[in-house]
Each structure stands twice: as C-alpha cells, then as structure tokens.
Amino acid sequence: MKKSFLLFLLVAGVATASQAQNVRVGLKGGASLTNFAGDDAALKGNKVGFHGGLLANIGVNDAFSVQPELLYSQKGSKYTLNGTDVINKFDYIDLPIMFRINADGLFFEVGPQLGFLSSAKQKIGSVTTDIKDAYNTVDFGYAAGLGYQSASGPGIGLRYNGGITNIPKEYTTGNTSFQPNIRNSAFQLYVSYLLGGSSGRRRR
C-alpha cells in the first residue's frame, strides 16, 4: 500500500510537471547527518556524509512548483561497539520529486523519493567488508523540508529524508522468515543554484 501510494505521487509529479511552462535547472549539494531508524536498529549513531546532484524546478504558478532531482547521497550510521568504531557506509542514487509551495522566496516542500543502492560497506576498526548483497537495491521513502530560494539563483534548504521500506533483505532461519525493521533516516542541509527566470512564476 505504501509503495503504491509513493508510485502514485511520482506519477502525479511527472504529470503535473508536464503541464508547466516555467522550467529552471540547477545544482545542489551539502552535508547529511544520517542514521538508521526502526525497531531492529538497536545500535544507532549519527554519521556525517555528503549529497549532491542535479535538479529542475518547474513552475506551475506563482505559488506552486514541482522539483524532480537526481542525487548522489551518502547514508548509513556510525557507532562504537566494545571500544571499536563501526561505520556503515551506504551510497544511493536518489530520485526525489518535491511538491513545493513558494511564498516570496520562502518555500516548503514535500514529496516521495525512490533510491537505488550503489554501494554498501561496513568498516569495523580497520577492516572493511562489502555487505551490499544483504540489502535491498531499491529504497522507497519520502522527503520534507523548507528553505529560501532567491529569484537570482542561490538558495538554501534543510530537508528530512525518511525511509518507508526496510533496507535489509528478508532472510530465513530454519522454517522461519524474518524481515529486519531497519530504515534509512537523514537530515540534509544544502545550498543550491538555479538558472533561468524567477522560481515558481509562470511565463506568459
């Protein structure tokens, strides 16, 4: 049900964008503070990473725009176990579609996100292990945030990105199947730059 709803929002975003006339393209990038959420994410600790990529802001009218993005996002967690640092480093290609409400430069945004896992490694002390095979390739999630976008191009924003689907694969022990309840969680602080006319204003 959650996956179907997210897919509906993705399709709705593309359909809305196709009706718009004012398109601005740009770049964004910034720092991420990531962790794991869920009942089975027993050992939690924040990890600092990076995210960045391309975006297109598509103005529907003065107050509303749709913003699809293509991002490289570092996620995961970092904690200490028995005096040894444990770092879970996950690299994703994220495809959020943000529905943005604009008010004189200030904006609020919310939308679905589809992520594709490109790398997953765990470092315990000085030993690094590839753990990608134990995790799902596709991650469904959502994002919500706020910020300021100037008409001249520069912008700044703060976004929370939460996972809806579990990231570990289901596994079987004996006759019992178990799906760990562990999801991605990330706060993202970023700067952006848009080329073109005023964001959210329709061309006449």
C-alpha positions in Angstrom: 0.0 0.0 0.0 2.8 2.4 0.9 4.7 1.6 -2.3 1.6 2.1 -4.4 1.0 5.5 -2.8 4.5 6.6 -3.5 4.3 5.4 -7.1 1.1 7.4 -7.4 2.8 10.5 -6.1 5.7 10.0 -8.5 3.4 9.7 -11.5 1.3 12.7 -10.3 4.5 14.7 -10.1 5.6 13.9 -13.6 2.1 14.6 -14.9 1.9 18.0 -13.2 5.3 18.9 -14.4 4.4 18.2 -18.0 1.7 20.9 -17.8 4.0 23.5 -16.5 5.7 26.2 -18.7 8.4 27.7 -16.5 11.4 25.5 -16.0 14.7 26.3 -14.2 17.6 23.8 -14.0 20.3 23.8 -11.4 22.7 22.2 -9.0 22.6 21.4 -5.3 24.9 19.9 -2.7 25.5 19.8 1.0 26.1 17.9 4.2 24.0 15.0 5.5 23.5 13.7 9.1 22.3 10.1 8.7 21.3 7.2 10.9 19.1 4.1 10.9 15.5 4.0 12.3 13.2 1.1 13.1 12.6 -1.4 15.9 15.6 -3.6 14.9 18.1 -0.7 14.6 19.4 -1.3 18.1 22.8 0.2 17.7 22.4 3.8 16.4 24.8 6.6 15.9 24.9 9.6 13.5 27.2 9.6 10.5 28.2 12.7 8.6 28.1 12.5 4.8 27.5 14.3 1.5 24.7 14.6 -1.0 24.6 16.5 -4.3 23.3 16.5 -7.8 21.0 18.0 -10.4 17.5 19.4 -10.2 14.8 21.0 -12.3 12.3 23.5 -10.7 9.1 23.5 -12.8 6.8 26.4 -12.0 3.1 25.6 -12.3 2.0 29.1 -11.0 3.3 31.8 -8.7 2.8 29.7 -5.5 3.4 26.1 -6.6 6.2 24.2 -8.4 7.4 20.7 -8.9 11.1 19.8 -8.4 12.5 16.5 -9.6 16.0 15.8 -8.6 18.8 13.3 -9.4 21.2 13.0 -6.3 24.1 11.0 -5.1 23.5 10.5 -1.4 25.8 9.1 1.3 23.8 7.4 4.1 24.4 4.9 7.0 25.5 5.1 10.6 28.5 5.3 12.9 28.7 4.0 16.5 31.1 2.5 18.9 30.9 -1.2 20.0 33.2 -2.5 22.7 35.6 0.4 22.1 35.7 -0.1 18.3 34.2 2.2 15.7 31.6 0.6 13.4 30.8 2.6 10.3 28.0 1.6 7.9 28.5 3.4 4.6 25.7 3.3 2.1 25.8 5.1 -1.2 22.5 5.8 -3.0 21.3 7.3 -6.3 18.1 9.1 -5.1 15.3 10.4 -7.3 13.0 12.7 -5.2 10.1 14.6 -6.7 9.3 17.5 -4.5 6.0 19.4 -4.5 7.0 22.9 -3.4 4.9 25.8 -2.1 6.5 29.1 -2.7 5.9 32.4 -0.8 8.2 35.3 -1.8 11.3 33.2 -1.8 10.4 31.1 1.2 9.4 27.5 0.4 8.0 24.4 1.9 8.5 21.1 0.1 7.3 17.5 0.4 7.3 14.5 -1.8 8.2 10.9 -2.5 11.6 9.5 -3.1 13.0 6.5 -4.9 16.5 5.4 -4.1 18.9 2.9 -5.7 21.7 1.3 -3.6 25.0 1.5 -5.4 27.3 0.5 -2.6 27.1 -0.8 1.0 30.2 -1.4 3.1 30.8 -1.9 6.8 34.0 -0.9 8.5 34.9 -2.3 11.9 38.1 -0.9 13.1 40.5 -1.1 10.2 38.6 -4.0 8.4 36.1 -3.1 5.6 33.5 -5.6 4.3 31.2 -5.4 1.3 27.7 -6.0 2.6 25.6 -4.9 -0.4 24.3 -8.4 -1.1 22.4 -8.3 2.3 20.5 -5.2 1.4 17.7 -4.3 -0.9 18.6 -2.5 -4.1 15.5 -0.2 -4.1 14.5 2.0 -1.2 11.2 3.9 -1.1 10.9 6.9 1.1 9.7 10.5 1.5 11.3 13.9 2.0 10.0 17.1 3.6 11.8 20.4 4.1 11.9 24.2 4.0 14.3 26.9 2.8 14.8 30.1 0.8 15.2 30.4 -2.9 16.2 33.8 -4.3 15.0 34.9 -7.8 18.6 35.5 -8.8 19.6 31.8 -8.4 21.2 31.0 -5.0 19.1 29.0 -2.4 19.5 27.2 0.9 17.4 24.5 2.4 17.0 21.9 5.2 15.3 18.6 4.4 14.5 15.4 6.2 14.6 12.2 4.2 13.0 9.1 5.8 12.7 5.6 4.5 9.4 3.8 4.4 10.6 0.4 3.2 13.2 -1.7 5.2 16.7 -1.7 3.8 17.9 -5.3 4.8 16.7 -8.2 2.7 14.4 -10.8 4.3 16.2 -13.9 5.4 15.2 -17.4 6.5 16.4 -19.3 9.5 15.0 -22.9 9.5 11.3 -22.6 8.7 11.1 -19.0 9.9 11.4 -15.9 7.7 12.5 -12.7 9.3 12.3 -9.1 7.9 14.5 -6.8 10.0 12.8 -3.4 10.7 15.6 -1.0 9.7 15.1 2.1 7.6 17.1 5.0 6.4 17.0 8.3 8.2 18.8 11.5 7.0 18.8 15.2 7.7 20.2 17.2 4.7 21.4 20.8 4.8 22.2 22.1 1.3 22.8 25.1 -1.0 21.5 25.3 -4.5 21.7 27.4 -7.6 19.0 27.7 -10.2 19.4 29.1 -13.7 16.7 30.9 -15.6 13.7 33.1 -14.5 12.1 33.5 -11.2 11.2 30.2 -9.5 7.5 29.4 -9.3 6.5 32.2 -11.8 4.6 31.2 -14.9 5.7 32.5 -18.2 3.1 34.5 -20.1 
